Amino acid sequence: MSESQNPRRTLLIAIACVAAGLGLGWGSQQWRAASDPASSLSGGERAAIEQVVHDYLIEHPEVLPKAMEALQRKENASALSGIRGDVTKEWPGQVLGNPAGKITLVEFTDFACTYCRQSEADVDALVRANPELKVVIRQLPILSPESADAAKWGMAAAEQGKYSAFHHAMYAAGKPDARTIEAAARAAGLDMARAQKVIADPRVEAELGRNIELARQLGFNGTPSWVIGDALLSGAVGKERLQAAIKDSQS
């Protein structure tokens, strides 16, 4: 388990944030004690610090969730630092909603993912409710070889300006396989020969590899996963939570 995934360390840092931010008298040495369990504070000093924090949190338990939220936002911003442009830059044409929209929601998706299929209606509802919403689709085909095949056809559809049609047809067709992928491509009205040329382009394979690396850097290990502003969300979180993240990203 990495340090960023260590719940005890995260909680200690959050408590330190609460104590420092609320004027409980913590100096740099106490901060190091909270963030580094191996620090050299004496047992008495540590006990005194813990008692102060304990007493405050008992009286004001509402501050800890707020501190954790602030810490999560800071960690998300750190994860996005240096790669935000790569994350939000779409494969040409692979977008839903308003291609010129001022609000960008990124979805890492896999056509073989049941939860991605369940989230399709949520994304459509968000697009209808937010005229300035641009949904950047990043194909993350991690569930099966057929996932990668469907992802490549989706990218070929984007090259023809028909990504949205293929996206909806592919989810409607069911689990990706040779039959359903072809059915979705034909339903979307693709030029099949032109699509095959795009699929054979090494840049398509490179883009899928790039998506996997970006997901790794963001800590995503499944689909769907979402990026909106500094919010990183995993799973079929529902349109209400996504709408709230959209609103927060504009504040």
N, C-alpha and C positions, 0 to 999 in steps of 0.2 A: 504493500500500500504506500503510495507517495505521500509526501507531507501535506499536499493540498487535499488529499482524500482522507486524512486522519481526523476523525470527528473530535477527538479529545483536544488535539492541537487547535482545530478551528474554533472550538468552544472557548478555549483559553484565550485565544486572540480576541474573540468577540467580547469576552468579559473584560479584557484589558482595554478594548475600545470604549466600552461603556464606562469603565472607571476613569480612564484618562479624559474622555470627552465630557464627563459630567463633574469634573473637578474633585475627584476623590483623592487627589494628592499623590498620584503615581508619577514617579520620575523615570528616567531612562533605565535605571537598574531594575525597577519593578516591571517595566514593559518587557525587558529581556527575560525576566523570570517567567512571565506569563507565556511569552511566545516560544521560549526555549526551556523545556522541562529539565534540561541538563545544566541549567545555570547554577551559579555558586552561592545563591542566597542561603543564609542560615535557616535552620528550621523555625526559629522564632520569628524571623522576618517574614518568611513565607506564610506562617500561620496568621500573622497580623494582617497581611495583605488579603488572605483568603477570607478572614472574618469581616473586613470592611466591605469587600465585594458581596459576600453572602448576605450581610445585613441590608445592603442597599437593594439587592435584587429581590429579597423577600418583601421589602416595602414597595418596590417599583418593578414588578415582573414584566410589565409591558415594554420595558426598554430593550430587553434582550432580543426579541424578534426584530425590532427595528435595527439593532446593531448587526444582527445576522444578515438582514436584507442589504444594509450598506456594505457589509463585507463581501457579499455575493456580487453586488454590482461592481465593486472594485476588482474582484478576481476575474469577472467576465471581461471588463475593459482591458485588463492585463492580457488575457488570453487572445483578445482581438487585436491587441496592439501589433502593428506591423503587418497584419494579414487581412485587415478589414476590407481593403480594396480588392484583394483577391477573392474574398468570400462573396462580396456583393456584385462583382463583375460577372455577368451572365455569359454563358455560351450563346453566341448571337441567335436571337429569336426564341430562346428557351425561357419564356416568361409567360405568366398569366396576369390578367388584370391590365393595368395601364402601363404600356412599355416606357412611357415618358413620365411615369408617376414620381412624385417627390418623396414618397414613403416606400422604403424597400423592406420587404419581408423575404428572407431566404429560407427555403425548405430543402433539406436533404431528404431524398425520397428513394424508394425502391418499388418498382412496379409489382414485385412479388409480395410486398408487405401489406398484410391485412389492415394494420392500423393506418397506413398511408391511404388505403382505399376508403376507410372510415372517415378520414380527415378531409377527403376531397370535397364533401358538401360544406364543411366548415370554411375551407378556403374560398369556395364559390360565394358563400354568404359574405365573407369579409370583402371580397372584391366588389360585390354589389353595394355594400355599405360604405365603402371607402373609395371614392372615385380616383383618388390620388395614389392608390396602392399598386405597387409593382411587386409581383411575386416572382422572385428569381428561383428557378428550379435547379438544384444541383443533384445530378444523378449519383446515387450511392448504392450501386448494385452489389450487395453483400450477402444476399440470401441464397442465390443459386446461379449457375451458369446462364440460365435463361433470363435472369435479372439483367445481366450485362447485355444480352442480345436485345432485350426490350429497351434498355437505356440507349443503346447505339441507334436504334430505330427512332427513338424520341429525338435524339440530336439531329438525325437526318431529316426528320419532320420539321425541326426548327429551321434548318437550312432552307427549306421550301416555304417558310412562313406559315406552317400548319401545325405548330407544336400543340396549341390548345386542343385542336381537334383530335390529334393522336393521343394526347394525355387522357382525355375523357373516354375515348374509344378503347384505349388499352385497359383502363380500370374496369370499364363495362364488360370487356371481353372475358375477364377472369384471369386465372393464374397464367403467367407468361409461358408459352411454349411456341413451337414453330407455327402451329395453326392459329392461335389467338393473336400472335404478333402480326402475322400476315393479314388477318381479318381486320385488326385495328388500323394497319397501314392503308388498306384499301378503303376502309370506312372514312379515313381522314383525307382520302383523295390524293395520296402520294404518287409521284412519278417513281415507280419501283426501281427502274434502272438508275435513275439519278440518285436515289437513296442508297443503293448498293455502293455507288462510288464514294459517297460521303462516309459510309460505314467502314470502308477499306482504308480511309485516310488515317495515317498514324496519329494525327492530332486528336482523333476521337479517343483512342486508347489512352493517350497521354492525359486528356482531360479527365477521364475516369480515375486514373491514378492520382491526379492532382486533387480531386474531390475526396478521395480516401485519406490523403495526407492532411488536407484541411480539417476534415472531421476529426482526425486523430489529435491535431493541435488544439482543437476546441473541446476535446474530451467527449465527443459523441461516439457512442459505440452501437448505435441502433438507429432505426428510422421509425417514424419521421422525427427529424430534429430541426430546430428553428433558430434563426437569428433575426432579431429585430432591435435596432438600437444597440444597447449594451446587454440585452436580455438573451440568454442562451437557454432554450427549453428543449426537453426531450420527451418524446411520446405523443400520443393522441390527446393533447391537452385540452382540446375543445375551443370553439370560437370565442367564448367569453374571455378565456385567459389570453388568447392571442389578441383579441381586441383591446384588452387592458394593456398588454405590452406595446401595442401600436400607439395607444394614447400616451403611455409613459415615455415613449421614444420621442414624442413631440413636445414634451414639457421641458 
